[in-house]
Amino acid sequence: MAERLGFTKFPNDLIERLVKSRLSSLELRLALYLWRTTEGYEFKGVRQTERVIGLTEWSKSTNSKKPHVSTALKGLAARRVIRRQYLGAGKGYSYSLNMPEEWLAVTK
């Protein structure tokens, strides 16, 4: 087996909720990417809880078209899977992943 270069800490309850979720494939990929680039990434001993991510980055990271990504992000925010905060004209949005107990109607 090839040596792994790193790992991401991921809470068990979040994994279990994502596995049981009714998220689309794209929504799941977006949620996983958001976790990986915020809570799952440590820089100089500090983990981010939110970050600004542009539509181009979302699109490239999930290999998806921008209109599909935009629709999926709006859906995730509406169901409170993610928090999406508008920062103003030309500044985009800040994103964070909510904990499962905050989600609305995502699992059976």
Secondary structure, DSSP 8 states (H G I E B T S, - for coil): -----------HHHHHHHHHB---HHHHHHHHHHHHHTTT-EETTEE-S-EE--HHHHHHHHT--HHHHHHHHHHHHHTTSEEEEE--TTT-EEEEE--GGG--S-B-
